[in-house]
Amino acid sequence: MSDSQAISAAVAKLYNTYPFPPEPLLDEPPPGYNWRWNWLTAYNFCTGQKPSRNNVRILDAGCGTGVGTEYLVHLNPDAAIVGIDLSAGALAVAQERCQKSGATRVEFHHLSLFDVEQLPGEFDLINCVGVLHHTPDPIRGIQALAKKLSPGGIMHIFVYGELGRWEIKLMQEAIALLQGDQRGDYTDGVAVGRQIFAALPENNRLRQREQERWSWENQRDGYFADMYVHPQEIDYNINTVFELIDASGLEFLGFSNPHIWNLERLIGQAPGLIERSQNLSDRQRYRLIEILDPQAITHYEFFLGRSPIHRENWTSDAKLMSAIPEPSPCIQGWRDSQQFFNQDYQIVRLNDAEWQFLLACDGNQTTAQILQSVDASLADVRSLQTQQIILLTPTSL
């Protein structure tokens, strides 16, 4: 058995012991939404416009117990969903989960990322969250996925960040040292880890970080095991994550948590520093942000795309006037109040003109037609689009 095969076998053993994520199974669709798993909102985020079709193919690469897969099915009623994973135990839970909640438009395959070429056809959206960093060769993994992405398709990736996880790495090493020859016995590793945390002084940094950030999830052994006794983990920084991105051969479309990567939130009170930062490249600016706020960078989540990717910025008044707007499917409470939850579950408050325009959006009228009956401006429309509150469908002029 090669080193790569041995690592994959060890990872499969962990997830057969602790199927992950260990979320409860429901007899109904899961609550809420994740806009990154909705084809319409994900595509809109990446390109500035609503996609031209809904009957797409979606791959959940490394689907685990199907928590994300279930959302993908329910949030994309016209799509065909495929899930793959190397853990037979996790796949069995995924199948049961989706069956119970009525998410039946999905097929599962017992495959690793490296064997994804065995699936027929290409995919318009590939979701690969929390997977590549657990493989023996993430570059080979992302390249395999990239080959299955259709032209104009998008891929969502989530990998760990080293700066925000240093306490986790130290605890992983401590558990491994105390396990000795029993390393690879994951139930023993969980027991050892819990004993360490219980024994550490209350002011110990590792214990404090666990209690501040992770302890609620880690009450469940599956989460604890995934975090502290995983046999394979590669953590990234901005430089190495862009090495991964560059190796994919795909276009970087942006981080899916863009507020984290806004330098203004850190040094916005110093205009001189902001001015200096204008001389930095995007990647240098990202590096500056993670250096200044390392604790916030526990992971990197981002979209990649295969050309041709057409982005619309709506700077043309004529294009904007002829576009057909509709409310995002991932906002809540907007019909009842000017103050509601946006796609990130953050509260936003619209001005009167923006709200009246939003209420008039029915997916049939153009912007120009709505503005005939609503006292709003193109600036209000652009504000709604920039906030991802409306989706715009271009029409031919």
N, C-alpha and C positions, 0 to 999 in steps of 0.2 A: 504494500500500500504506500503510495507516494505521500509526501508531507501534506500536499493539498487535500488529498482524499482523507487523510487522518484528521485534519482540521474539520473538514465538512462532516465527518462521522461524529466527531466530538460535539459539534454544534447541534447536529441532529439528536444526539443523545440527551443534551440539555433540554431541548424543546420537547422531546418525547417524555422526559421526566416532569418538566414544568411547561405544559403548552402555554404559548404566549401570543397575545396578551391574555391574562386570566380574567377577562371580563365576563359577567354573568350573561346567560342566554335569555333572550326575551321572546315572548309570544306575539310581539308587535314590532313595527319598525323602530329603529333606535331613535332616541330623542335628538332634536336639534339638527345641526348641519355642520359640516366642515367645507368651506367654499373651495378648498383645494381639491376636494373630491367631487365637485360638481363641474361637469364638462363646460357648461355655459360660463360660469364665473371664473374658472381657471383659465379658459381660453381668453376671456375678456381681460383678465389681469395681464396676460402675456402680450396681447395684441391691441388692446384698446377697443375691441369690437366684439359683437356677438358672433359666434361661429355660424357658418352657412347651413349646417346640418346637425341633427341630433342623433342620427342612427350610426353612432360610432362604435369602434371596438376599443375596449379598455382592458389593460393588463394590470393586475395587482401582483407585482413581482416580489415574492417573499411575503405572502399574505398571512402567515401564522394562523391564528385561530379565527381569522375572518372578520375581525372588528372593522377594519377599513373596507374590506370587501363588501360587507353588508351595507355600509353607507353608500358605496359606489353603486350598488344595485338600486337602492331606494331613491337616491338622488338623481339617477340618470335612467328614467323609465324607458327610453328608446334605445339604450345602448346594450351591446352584448359584452358581458364581463367574463374574464378568465382570471383564475387565481392559481398561482404555483407556489410550492414550498417544498423544502427538503425534509421536513418532519412529517412523517405519516400520522403521528399522534395529534399534531396541531391541525393538520388537514381534516382529520375526523371531526374535531371540534368545530372547524369552520363550516363543514358541510351540515352538521347538526344545527349550528347557529342560524345559518341562512335558511334552512328548511323551516325552522320554528318561526322565524319572523316574516316568512313569505317572500324572501329574497331568492326566488327560484330561477331567475334569469342569469345563472352563473354556472360555469363548469370549472372543476378543479383538476389539477394535474400534479402528481408527485414528481416534481422536477426541481433541480437547482437552477440558479441564475445561469450557470455555465452551460446548461443544456437547453436554454430557451429557444434555440434555433429549431428544436423538434416541434414547436408549435407552428401550425400553418398560418400563413398570412402575416400582415403587419397590424400595428395598433396605433390609434390616434392619440390616446393618452396612456402613458405608462406611469404607474404609481410605485415607487420603490422607497419605502420609508423604514429607516432603522435596519437596513439589511446589508448594504455594501460594506460597512465597517466591520461586519462579522464574517466576511468571506476571507479566504486566504489570499485572494488577488483581486482587490476592488477595481483596478483598471481593466483587467480582463472581464470582470462582471459588467461594468458600465458599457464597455465596448460591445459585449454580447447583446445588451438591452438596446443600445443605439441602433444596431442592425435591424431590430424589429420595430423601430419607430417609423411610421409612415411619413412621407413628405408632407410638411406643414403640421406635423404632429408635435405634441409637447410631452415632456417627461418631468415628473416631480420627484426630487431626491431629498433625502434627509440623512445626514451623517453626523457623527459625534464631533464635538470641538474639544481640543485638549485643554484650553485655558480655563474653561468653566467646569472641568471635570477632574482637576488634579487631586482633589480629596478622594474621589472615587478610585482613581488609579492607585493611590497609596493604600487604600483599604483592600483593594483587590490583591495587592502584593502581600499585605499582612496576612490575609486569609490563606493565600497560597503557601506562605512560609510555615504557618502553623498546621496546615493540612499535611504537608510533607508528601509521603507516598500515597496518601488518600486523595490527593488532588485529582479531580475528575469524578469524585463521588459528590454529586451536587447537593444531595440532601445533607451530607456532612458539612459541606462548605457553607450552606445556609445556617446551620446550627452554630458553626464556629464564628461566623460573622456576627450573628445576633449576640453571642456571648461577649465578643470584643466590644461591641457598642455598649452593652450593659455594664461592662467593667470599666470603660474609660471615664476619666473625670468629666464632670459636667462642662467644664470650660475648655475641653479638648476640641480643637478646630474640626477634626473629622466628625466627631459626634455632633457638634453644633451644626455643621453643614447638613448632615443627614436629617437632623430634627427640623431645621429651617426649610429645607427644600424638598426632601424626598420621603420623609417618614410616613406620610399619609398613604402614598401608593405602596410603599415597601412593607406595609402591614401584611400584604399578601406575599407568600413565599415565591410565587412566580416572578413578581416584579423584583424582589430582593435578589433572586438568583440571576436574573437577566442583568442586573446592575453590577453585582459584586463577585459572581463566580463564573462568569462567562469564559469559555476556553479561548475565544478569539475576539479581539477588539483592536481596531486601529482608530486613533483619534487624530483629528486634523487641526491645522491652523489655516489662515487665509491663503498662505502661499501653497501649501500642499493640497488644499481643496481645489484651487484653480489648476494645479497640475492634473488632478483627477478630471476636472471639467475639460481641460484642453485635450486630454487623451481620449475623451469620448468622441471628438470630432463634431460635436453639436454646438449650437449657439447658446450662450448664456443669456437668459431672458430676464433674470432678476431674482433677488431673494424674495421668498413668499412671506417674510416677516419684515417688510421694508422699514418699519418704524425703528427697529433695532439699529439699522445701518444709517441712521440720520445723525450726522456729526453735530448738528445744532443742539440736540438734546444734551450733549456733554459739554461743549465749549461755546454754546450760543451766546453766553454772556460776555464773551471776549471777541468783539468784531475783528480785531486785528489778527487773531489766530484763525478765524474763519477765512479771512482774506488770504492769509498765508496758505491755507489748505487748498485754495483754488488751483495752486500750482501742482498739486498731487494728481497722479493718475487715479482711476477708480479703485484699483487694487491697493494702492498705497493708502488711500483714504479708508478703505475697509480695514486695512492692517492697523491704522492709527486708532480706529474705533475699538477694535478688540484688545489692543494694548491698554487703552484708557479705561475700558470697562470689561475686564476679562471674565468676571463672575457671570455676566449676562450671556456669554457666548458658550453655552453648553452644547450647542449643535449648530449646524448650517442646514437650512432648508431653502431650496431654490428650484427654479424651472429651467429646463433646457429645451431647445427646439431644433427640429430638422428643417432645413431650408426646402422650399421657399416659405419664409415667415413674413407675412405682410403686416406691418404695424400701422395703425391709424392714430394720429395725434389730434385730429379734429381742429387744426388751426384754420382750415378753410371754412369760412362762414357758409359758403354755398353747400359744401358737403354736409355740414352740421344741420343746416336747415332742411335738407332733403332726407336726412337719416330718420329711421323709425326707432324711437326710444321705448323702453319697457323697464319696469322695476326689476331689480336684481332678485332672483329667487332666494337669496341668502341675506335678507334683512327682515327684522321682526318688529311689529307694532307700528309700522309707518302709516297705516290707514287711520289710526286712532289719534295720533299725536305727531307734532313736529319733532318731538324728541323720541328717539327709538334706538334699537340696537342695529349696528352695522354688521357687515359680514365677519368681523373679528369679535363680535359681541361687545364692542365698545359703544358707549352712548354717544350719539351725535345729535345735534340740534340744528335743524334747517331754518332759514329765514322764511318769511311768508311766501315770497315768490317761488323759492325752490320747492317748498312743500306743495303749493298749488300745482306747480308743473308736474311733480311726481304723481300726485293724485290723478292727473289727467292722462298719464301714460297708460295706454291700453294695448300697445303692441301693434296697433293698426294705423294710427295717425302719424304723420311726419312731425318733426319739430316745428316746422313752419305752421302746420295746421293747428297744433296745440297753442302756439304763441298768439294765434288770432283770438283765442278765447281766454287766455291766461295772461295776467300782467307780470311777465317775467322777461328776462333778457337772455341772450346767448351766453353771457358770463355765468348766469345761474345754471344753465344747462351744462356748461363745461365744468362747473363746480360739482354738480351731481355725478358727472361721468368720471371725473378725477377721483372722487371718493368711492368709486365702484358701487354707487347707489342705483344707477341706471345702466342698462346695456344698450348700445346703439347698433342698429343694423344699417349698413351703408346701402344706398340705392343709387342706381345710375342716374346721372344728371341729364 
